[in-house]
Amino acid sequence: MSHPSSINIDEYDYPLPDERIAKFPLENRGDSKLLYFDGHTSCEKKFIDLPELLPKNSFLIFNETKVVRARLLFKKSTGTTIEIFCLEPVEPVNDFQLAFQQISGVVWKCLVGNVKRWKSGELIKIVEVDGKSIRLTAEKVEQLADAFLIRFTWQPAEIHFHEIISVSGLIPLPPYLNREAQPNDTVRYQTVYAKFDGSVAAPTAGLHFTDELLNQLSAKGIEYEKVTLHVGAGTFKPVSSATLAEHEMHVEKMVVPLSALRHLQKKLNQPVIPVGTTSMRTLESLFWMAVKLYQGDESMTVEQWDPYQLKVDKDFSSAKALNTLIDFLEKNQMEALHGQTRLMIAPGYQFRFANGLITNFHQPKSTLLLLVSALIGDSWKTAYNFALEHDFRFLSYGDSCLFLPLASQLKEIQFMSDRQKSEITGIVLSGGKSRRMGKEKGLCHFRGKTLITYAIYTLKPLCKTLIISANNKIDQYELLEYPVISDDIPDTGPIGGLYSCLKQSQSDINLVISCDTPFVTTEVYQELLKYIGEYQAVVPIHEDGFLEPITAIYQRSCLPVILQQIEKGEYKMMDLLARLNTKFVHFDTNMSDSKPSLFHNLNSPEDLLSC
């Protein structure tokens, strides 16, 4: 994984006029627009269209943190206003949920506005809780590098801090809104599913969801899980240094229930799409916590450069990471993972779980924009330009985006009946030696998913049964829950894998794909299927005459011919095509509008990063 510390932040700037920043929410949450990016182009949709736009069987991840009224205004006897912005609890506990249940005598890390006018002494504020007059006192305990430790006490002392802050605090709106909080912000700067107090900024991608929309997603069979990451004030901190090397990510606390890990474990072969960058960072942090745990570090912390510096075993997959975390929690009889993360996701990052994202538009030169670029590459520029040209509203109260890199691999072909699918078997060839890749190719990650997963997504809409050809890491492939077949006749190359899988297949028609071609689309096989009735094999041919014999369709009746060729010691696929009744179908290799071309295969670590 390439290290992003040398990235020039000026490359992630764009002009954002103040009038394009949404200063207030729309009247109805679901009325916002949605920029839909399918890996190739951007188009304008409505957020209420989301259930129809998400890939079938998508698995969403929500952040159910709740924004607290973190801004406390104290007025000195001189009339000067001092603002105390509560960031995180320090004493007597540092857990947010427990901290809010404390009675008088708590210490919080805080930002202090107008601090030069508060030389010493206590600040006093009278508030009312359930008809009782409460005397709230604040005093400085210690000055830190970037904040202060503030002790809060109150009388009567038996009142909980949550009650104090709920009646005396203000919602902490983002500074770029440049306005005071209004009563409506208490509701609208909060997701409908917010549950656990702890954030000083909302996970804004979730602000568009309504209870009705969540019900519609469930009706479509789209499942979701909830995690918690308490968003800190650092989320608004722009990158002020020339490169990322000097930028320090803020620490944020996260909680992931054991039940959520088990649920995710069952969904690894489906599109996993976080709702918001906070959900994305929580999800991806799980992998690095597991890596460190596997290496003996039980701290459950992720530092910002961990993904770019930690050594990861070649066989340490996403599935193995989840198994590591689940085993640890079960062994220690823990119902949830509690940790903290400073994860930096920037161009060069290799996604381990997520392969899409629902998010708002982000500030220029921000780490959140870098995260988007890590997912969709330089396409963020065309997407943001499209949004600016089509009057999208930006930032926290603005419109939303659905980014689906290589989304065409996830589409369901609606007109294929179950009967038609039952007559077809898909064969994924992943039995090569992967010499240039240096590790098992099919299990390598590309844009958030293993290469073999892209192949499965491509074939799955057209067939009920799939077979995987593999000769190494069999236990890893078996986690995909499809039959794994090793070569009956070893060291014969792709023709040997094809022979062994055709022997296993119960279908006359067999769709064959190599695990290293993530840009091939389901539509290619739809086109090839038009000809299979008359031929033993149907194979794509480029405009320059180049053939694609392992992105093709083969009848099971080819078996005797294949065996005869293997027994002669002739292993070239081109020789096989010459012996079969083969139909060659011409394709424009750029029909997918993607770069690189339609049949481009990934053979090396450099290919994984450059495409």
C-alpha positions in Angstrom: 0.0 0.0 0.0 1.5 3.4 -1.0 2.1 5.9 1.7 0.0 9.1 1.3 2.1 11.4 3.5 3.7 13.1 0.5 0.3 14.0 -1.1 0.0 17.7 -2.0 -3.2 18.9 -0.5 -3.5 21.6 -3.1 -4.5 18.8 -5.5 -7.7 18.4 -3.5 -8.9 21.9 -3.7 -11.9 23.2 -5.6 -13.9 26.5 -5.8 -16.8 26.5 -3.4 -18.8 29.7 -3.4 -20.4 30.6 -0.1 -23.9 30.6 -1.7 -23.5 26.9 -2.5 -23.1 26.0 1.2 -26.5 24.9 2.6 -26.9 27.1 5.7 -30.3 25.5 6.7 -31.8 22.1 6.2 -34.6 21.5 3.7 -38.1 21.4 5.1 -38.3 17.6 4.6 -35.3 15.3 5.0 -36.0 13.2 1.9 -36.3 16.1 -0.5 -32.5 16.4 -1.0 -30.9 15.6 -4.3 -28.6 12.6 -4.8 -25.5 12.5 -7.0 -25.3 9.0 -8.4 -21.9 7.8 -9.5 -21.7 4.3 -11.0 -18.0 4.1 -11.5 -18.1 5.8 -14.9 -20.5 8.7 -15.0 -22.4 11.0 -12.6 -26.1 11.8 -12.8 -28.7 13.6 -10.7 -31.3 11.7 -8.7 -33.5 12.2 -5.7 -32.5 10.8 -2.3 -35.8 9.0 -2.1 -34.7 7.0 -5.1 -32.0 5.3 -3.0 -33.7 1.9 -2.6 -33.9 1.5 -6.4 -30.3 2.7 -6.9 -28.5 0.5 -4.4 -27.2 -2.9 -5.7 -29.4 -5.8 -4.8 -28.5 -7.4 -1.4 -26.6 -4.3 -0.4 -25.5 -4.2 3.3 -25.5 -0.7 4.8 -23.6 0.5 7.9 -25.1 3.3 9.9 -23.5 5.4 12.7 -26.0 5.8 15.5 -24.1 8.3 17.5 -26.1 11.3 18.9 -25.0 14.9 18.8 -24.8 16.4 22.3 -25.5 20.0 23.3 -21.8 20.6 23.8 -21.7 24.4 23.7 -22.1 26.0 27.2 -22.3 29.8 27.4 -21.2 31.4 30.7 -21.6 35.2 31.3 -19.1 36.9 33.6 -20.1 39.7 36.0 -18.5 42.1 33.5 -20.9 41.0 30.8 -18.3 39.1 28.9 -19.5 35.8 27.4 -17.2 32.7 27.7 -18.0 29.7 25.5 -17.0 26.2 26.7 -17.2 23.5 24.0 -17.2 20.0 25.6 -15.1 17.6 23.5 -14.7 14.4 25.5 -14.9 13.2 29.2 -11.7 12.7 31.2 -12.7 12.1 34.9 -14.1 10.1 36.6 -14.7 8.1 33.5 -13.8 8.5 29.8 -16.7 6.5 28.4 -19.3 8.8 27.0 -22.3 6.9 28.1 -21.1 6.6 31.6 -19.8 10.2 31.7 -23.3 11.5 31.0 -24.7 9.5 34.0 -22.2 11.1 36.5 -23.3 13.3 39.3 -21.5 16.6 40.3 -17.8 16.6 39.9 -16.7 15.8 36.3 -13.7 16.9 34.2 -13.9 17.3 30.4 -11.5 18.2 27.7 -12.9 21.4 26.2 -12.3 24.2 23.8 -12.7 27.7 25.3 -13.9 30.7 23.4 -12.8 34.2 24.5 -10.4 32.5 26.9 -8.2 35.6 27.2 -11.1 37.2 29.1 -11.1 34.4 31.6 -7.9 34.8 33.6 -8.9 32.9 36.7 -11.7 32.0 39.0 -15.0 30.1 38.5 -17.7 30.7 36.0 -21.2 30.3 37.3 -24.4 29.6 35.4 -27.9 29.1 36.8 -30.0 26.6 34.9 -33.4 24.9 35.6 -33.9 21.1 35.5 -37.4 19.8 36.1 -38.4 23.0 37.9 -35.3 22.9 40.1 -32.8 25.8 40.0 -29.3 24.4 39.5 -26.0 26.3 40.1 -23.5 25.1 37.5 -19.8 26.0 38.1 -16.8 25.7 35.7 -13.2 26.1 36.5 -9.9 25.6 34.6 -7.9 22.6 35.8 -5.1 22.5 33.2 -4.2 23.9 29.8 -3.3 21.4 27.1 -1.6 21.9 23.8 -4.9 22.3 21.9 -7.6 22.5 24.6 -8.3 22.9 28.4 -9.3 20.5 31.1 -12.5 22.0 32.7 -14.0 20.8 36.0 -17.8 21.1 36.2 -19.6 21.0 39.5 -23.2 21.7 40.4 -25.7 21.9 43.2 -27.9 19.9 43.9 -25.1 17.4 43.2 -27.4 14.4 42.6 -28.5 15.6 39.1 -26.9 13.8 36.2 -24.6 15.6 33.8 -26.8 14.6 30.9 -29.7 16.5 32.4 -27.4 19.6 33.0 -26.1 19.7 29.5 -29.5 18.9 27.9 -31.1 22.1 29.3 -28.1 24.4 29.3 -26.1 23.5 26.2 -26.5 24.5 22.6 -26.2 22.3 19.5 -22.7 22.7 18.1 -23.3 23.6 14.4 -20.3 23.5 12.0 -18.4 26.8 11.9 -18.8 27.2 8.2 -22.6 27.7 8.6 -21.6 31.0 10.3 -24.9 31.3 12.3 -26.3 30.5 15.7 -28.2 27.4 16.4 -32.0 27.6 16.1 -34.7 25.4 17.8 -35.2 23.4 14.6 -31.5 22.4 14.6 -32.0 20.4 17.7 -34.1 18.0 15.6 -32.6 18.4 12.1 -28.9 18.2 13.1 -29.6 14.7 14.3 -30.3 11.5 12.5 -33.7 9.8 13.1 -31.8 6.7 14.4 -29.4 8.6 16.7 -29.1 6.7 20.0 -25.9 7.1 21.9 -24.8 10.6 23.2 -21.2 11.5 22.3 -20.7 13.5 19.1 -20.1 17.2 18.6 -20.8 16.9 14.9 -23.5 15.0 13.2 -22.8 12.0 10.8 -24.4 14.1 8.1 -24.9 11.5 5.4 -27.5 10.0 7.7 -29.5 13.3 8.0 -31.3 12.4 4.7 -32.9 9.2 6.0 -36.4 9.1 7.3 -38.2 6.2 9.1 -40.3 5.7 5.9 -37.1 5.3 3.8 -35.6 2.9 6.2 -38.8 0.8 6.0 -38.6 0.9 2.2 -35.0 -0.4 2.3 -36.1 -3.3 4.5 -38.9 -4.0 2.1 -36.4 -4.2 -0.7 -34.4 -6.8 1.2 -31.6 -4.4 2.0 -30.2 -5.1 5.4 -28.2 -2.8 7.6 -26.3 -2.7 10.8 -25.5 0.0 13.3 -22.1 1.0 14.8 -21.1 4.0 16.9 -18.3 6.5 16.2 -18.4 9.7 18.3 -17.5 12.5 15.9 -15.1 15.0 17.3 -14.5 18.6 16.5 -11.5 17.6 14.4 -13.9 16.5 11.7 -14.0 20.3 10.7 -10.2 20.7 10.8 -8.9 21.4 7.3 -5.5 20.2 6.2 -3.4 23.4 6.6 0.0 21.9 5.8 1.4 21.5 2.3 1.4 17.7 2.5 -0.3 15.2 4.7 2.9 14.3 6.6 2.3 17.3 8.9 -1.4 16.8 9.4 -2.5 15.1 12.6 -5.8 13.1 12.6 -8.1 13.5 15.6 -8.9 10.6 17.9 -12.5 9.3 17.9 -14.0 6.6 20.1 -15.9 3.8 18.5 -18.2 0.9 19.6 -19.1 -2.1 17.5 -21.5 -4.7 18.9 -20.4 -8.3 18.7 -23.8 -9.0 16.9 -22.8 -6.4 14.2 -19.5 -8.2 13.6 -21.3 -11.5 13.2 -23.8 -9.9 10.8 -21.0 -8.4 8.7 -19.2 -11.7 8.6 -22.2 -13.2 6.8 -22.3 -10.3 4.3 -18.7 -10.2 3.0 -19.8 -11.5 -0.4 -22.3 -8.8 -0.8 -22.0 -5.0 -1.5 -21.0 -3.4 1.8 -21.9 0.3 1.7 -21.3 2.6 4.7 -23.6 5.6 5.3 -21.1 8.4 5.8 -17.4 8.8 6.2 -17.7 8.1 10.0 -19.2 4.7 9.3 -16.6 4.1 6.6 -13.7 4.8 9.0 -15.3 2.7 11.8 -15.7 -0.2 9.3 -12.2 0.0 7.9 -10.7 0.5 11.4 -11.9 -3.0 12.3 -9.5 -4.6 9.9 -6.5 -2.8 11.4 -7.6 -3.5 15.0 -7.7 -7.1 14.0 -4.2 -7.0 12.4 -2.8 -5.5 15.6 -4.7 -8.0 17.8 -3.4 -10.9 15.7 0.1 -9.5 16.3 -0.4 -9.4 20.0 -1.6 -5.8 20.5 -5.0 -5.7 22.4 -5.2 -1.9 22.7 -8.0 -1.7 20.1 -6.5 1.5 18.7 -5.8 2.5 15.2 -3.2 5.2 14.4 -3.4 7.3 11.3 -0.6 5.7 9.4 -1.2 2.1 10.5 -2.5 0.9 7.2 0.6 2.2 5.4 3.2 0.9 7.9 1.9 -2.3 9.4 3.0 -5.6 7.9 0.0 -7.7 7.0 0.3 -11.5 6.3 -0.7 -12.3 2.7 -3.4 -14.6 3.9 -4.9 -12.2 6.5 -8.2 -11.6 4.7 -11.2 -9.5 5.7 -12.9 -12.7 6.8 -9.9 -13.7 9.0 -9.9 -10.2 10.5 -13.5 -10.6 11.6 -12.9 -14.0 12.9 -10.0 -12.6 15.0 -12.2 -9.9 16.5 -15.1 -12.2 17.2 -13.0 -14.9 18.8 -11.4 -12.2 21.1 -14.7 -10.8 22.2 -16.2 -14.3 22.8 -13.2 -15.4 24.7 -13.4 -12.4 26.9 -17.2 -12.5 27.2 -17.5 -9.0 25.7 -20.7 -7.9 24.0 -19.1 -5.1 22.0 -15.7 -3.9 20.8 -14.7 -0.6 22.4 -11.8 1.2 20.7 -10.5 4.4 19.3 -9.3 5.4 15.8 -7.2 8.0 14.1 -7.4 6.2 10.7 -6.4 8.3 7.7 -8.0 7.0 4.5 -6.3 8.7 1.6 -5.4 7.9 -2.1 -3.4 4.7 -2.0 -5.5 3.1 0.7 -6.7 -0.4 0.1 -10.3 -0.9 1.2 -10.9 -4.0 3.2 -14.7 -4.1 3.7 -16.4 -1.1 1.9 -17.0 -1.0 -1.8 -19.3 2.0 -2.0 -20.3 5.0 0.0 -23.2 7.3 0.8 -21.9 10.7 1.8 -22.4 14.4 1.6 -20.2 16.9 -0.3 -17.1 17.8 1.7 -14.9 20.9 2.2 -12.0 21.6 -0.1 -8.6 20.3 1.2 -10.3 18.1 3.8 -9.4 14.6 4.9 -13.0 13.6 4.1 -12.4 14.6 0.4 -9.2 12.5 0.5 -11.3 9.6 1.6 -13.7 10.0 -1.3 -10.7 10.2 -3.7 -9.3 7.0 -2.2 -12.5 5.3 -3.2 -13.2 6.7 -6.7 -9.9 8.2 -7.7 -9.7 11.4 -9.7 -13.4 10.9 -10.6 -14.2 13.0 -7.5 -13.3 16.1 -9.6 -15.8 15.3 -12.3 -18.4 14.4 -9.7 -18.0 17.6 -7.8 -17.9 19.7 -11.0 -21.1 18.0 -12.0 -22.7 18.9 -8.6 -21.5 22.6 -8.9 -22.9 22.8 -12.4 -26.3 21.3 -11.4 -27.0 23.4 -8.3 -26.4 20.8 -5.7 -26.2 22.1 -2.1 -22.9 21.4 -0.3 -21.6 20.4 3.2 -23.5 19.3 6.3 -27.0 20.4 5.5 -26.5 19.9 1.7 -27.3 17.2 -0.7 -25.9 13.6 -0.9 -23.9 11.3 -3.1 -24.0 7.6 -3.8 -20.5 6.4 -5.0 -20.4 2.9 -6.4 -17.1 2.2 -8.0 -17.5 -0.6 -10.6 -21.2 -0.6 -9.9 -21.9 -2.5 -13.1 -20.4 -5.5 -11.5 -23.1 -5.5 -8.9 -26.2 -5.2 -11.1 -29.0 -7.8 -11.1 -30.3 -8.8 -14.5 -34.0 -8.6 -14.0 -35.3 -10.6 -17.0 -33.5 -13.9 -16.3 -36.0 -16.3 -14.8 -35.0 -18.8 -12.1 -35.5 -21.6 -14.6 -33.1 -20.0 -17.1 -30.5 -19.5 -14.3 -30.8 -23.0 -13.2 -29.6 -24.2 -16.6 -26.3 -22.3 -16.3 -23.3 -22.8 -14.1 -20.6 -20.1 -13.5 -17.0 -21.1 -13.4 -14.4 -18.7 -11.8 -10.8 -19.6 -12.7 -8.5 -18.8 -9.8 -6.1 -21.7 -9.9 -3.0 -20.0 -11.4 0.3 -19.6 -9.6 0.1 -15.8 -9.4 3.9 -15.4 -9.9 3.8 -11.7 -10.9 1.3 -10.8 -8.2 3.5 -12.5 -5.5 0.4 -13.8 -3.6 -2.9 -15.5 -4.3 -4.4 -13.3 -7.0 -8.0 -14.1 -6.5 -7.8 -13.0 -2.8 -6.0 -9.7 -3.5 -8.1 -6.6 -2.7 -9.0 -4.1 -5.4 -11.2 -1.0 -4.7 -12.5 -2.6 -1.5 -13.2 -6.1 -2.5 -11.2 -9.3 -3.4 -10.7 -9.8 -7.1 -12.7 -13.0 -7.1 -15.7 -11.2 -5.6 -15.9 -9.0 -8.8 -16.0 -12.2 -10.9 -18.7 -13.7 -8.7 -20.8 -10.5 -9.0 -20.4 -10.6 -12.8 -21.7 -14.2 -13.2 -24.1 -14.5 -10.3 -27.1 -12.7 -12.0 -27.0 -15.2 -14.8 -26.7 -18.5 -13.0 -27.8 -20.4 -9.9 -24.7 -22.4 -9.4 -21.0 -21.2 -9.2 -17.8 -23.2 -9.0 -14.4 -21.9 -8.1 -11.2 -23.4 -9.6 -8.4 -22.9 -7.1 -5.2 -24.8 -6.2 -4.0 -22.7 -3.2 -5.6 -21.1 -0.1 -8.5 -23.5 -0.5 -9.8 -22.7 3.0 -10.0 -19.0 2.1 -12.0 -19.6 -1.0 -14.3 -22.0 0.9 -15.4 -19.0 3.0 -17.2 -17.7 -0.1 -19.6 -20.7 0.3 -19.2 -22.0 -3.2 -17.7 -25.4 -4.3 -13.9 -25.2 -4.7 -12.4 -27.5 -7.2 -8.7 -28.2 -7.6 -7.2 -29.4 -10.9 -7.5 -33.1 -11.5 -4.5 -32.9 -13.7 -2.0 -30.5 -12.2 0.3 -28.0 -13.9 -1.8 -27.7 -17.0 -2.8 -24.0 -16.7 -6.3 -22.7 -17.4 -7.3 -25.6 -19.6 -6.8 -27.9 -16.6 -9.0 -25.7 -14.4 -11.7 -25.6 -17.1 -11.6 -29.4 -17.5 -12.0 -30.1 -13.8 -14.8 -27.6 -13.3 -16.7 -28.8 -16.4 -16.5 -32.4 -15.0 -18.1 -31.1 -11.8 -20.7 -29.0 -13.5 -24.3 -30.3 -13.9 -25.1 -27.8 -16.6 -24.7 -27.9 -20.3 -24.0 -24.2 -20.5 -21.1 -22.8 -18.4 -20.0 -19.2 -18.1 -16.2 -19.0 -17.6 -14.3 -16.0 -16.1 -10.8 -15.4 -14.8 -10.5 -14.0 -11.3 -8.2 -11.1 -12.5 -10.6 -9.3 -14.9 -12.7 -7.0 -12.7 -13.9 -4.8 -15.5 -15.8 -7.5 -17.4 -19.5 -6.9 -17.1 -22.5 -9.1 -16.9 -23.7 -7.7 -20.2 -20.7 -9.3 -22.0 -22.1 -12.7 -21.0 -25.6 -11.7 -22.0 -24.3 -11.0 -25.5 -22.4 -14.3 -25.6 -25.4 -16.3 -24.5 -27.3 -15.3 -27.7 -25.0 -17.7 -29.7 -24.4 -20.6 -27.4 -27.2 -22.8 -28.8 -25.3 -23.4 -32.1 -21.8 -23.7 -30.9 -19.6 -25.5 -28.3 -17.8 -22.3 -27.3 -18.6 -18.6 -27.6 -15.6 -16.3 -27.2 -15.1 -12.5 -27.3 -12.8 -11.1 -30.0 -11.2 -7.6 -29.9 -11.3 -5.2 -32.8 -7.6 -6.1 -33.4 -8.3 -9.8 -33.5 -7.2 -10.7 -29.9 -9.2 -13.5 -28.3 -10.5 -13.9 -24.7 -10.7 -17.7 -24.2 -11.2 -17.5 -20.5 -13.9 -14.8 -20.6 -16.2 -17.1 -22.5 -19.0 -19.7 -22.6 -18.4 -23.4 -23.0 -20.8 -26.3 -23.4 -20.1 -29.3 -21.2 -19.9 -31.4 -24.4 -16.4 -29.9 -24.8 -15.0 -32.3 -22.2 -13.8 -35.2 -24.4 -12.0 -32.7 -26.7 -10.4 -31.0 -23.7 -9.2 -34.3 -22.2 -7.8 -35.5 -25.5 -5.8 -32.2 -25.9 -4.5 -32.4 -22.3 -3.4 -36.1 -22.8 -1.4 -35.0 -25.8 0.4 -32.5 -23.6 -1.1 -29.5 -25.4 -2.3 -26.9 -22.9 -2.9 -23.8 -25.1 -6.4 -22.5 -25.0 -6.1 -21.2 -28.5 -5.5 -24.8 -29.8 -8.7 -25.8 -28.0 -10.7 -23.1 -29.7 -9.4 -24.4 -33.1 -10.6 -27.9 -32.2 -14.1 -26.8 -31.0 -17.1 -25.5 -32.9 -16.4 -21.9 -31.8 -18.2 -18.7 -32.4 -16.2 -15.4 -32.0 -18.2 -12.4 -31.0 -16.8 -8.9 -31.7 -16.6 -6.4 -28.8 -15.5 -2.8 -28.5 -13.1 -3.3 -25.6 -14.0 0.2 -24.2 -17.7 -0.5 -24.1 -17.8 -0.1 -20.4 -16.6 3.6 -20.7 -14.0 2.7 -18.0 -10.3 3.0 -18.0 -8.6 0.6 -18.4 -10.4 -1.4 -21.1 -13.2 -4.0 -20.7 -11.0 -7.2 -20.7 -8.0 -5.7 -18.9 -6.5 -8.1 -16.4 -4.6 -7.3 -13.2 -1.4 -9.3 -12.8 0.8 -7.4 -10.4 0.6 -5.2 -7.2 1.3 -2.2 -9.4 -1.8 -3.0 -11.5 -3.9 -3.0 -8.3 -2.8 0.5 -7.5 -2.7 2.1 -11.0 -6.2 1.0 -12.2 
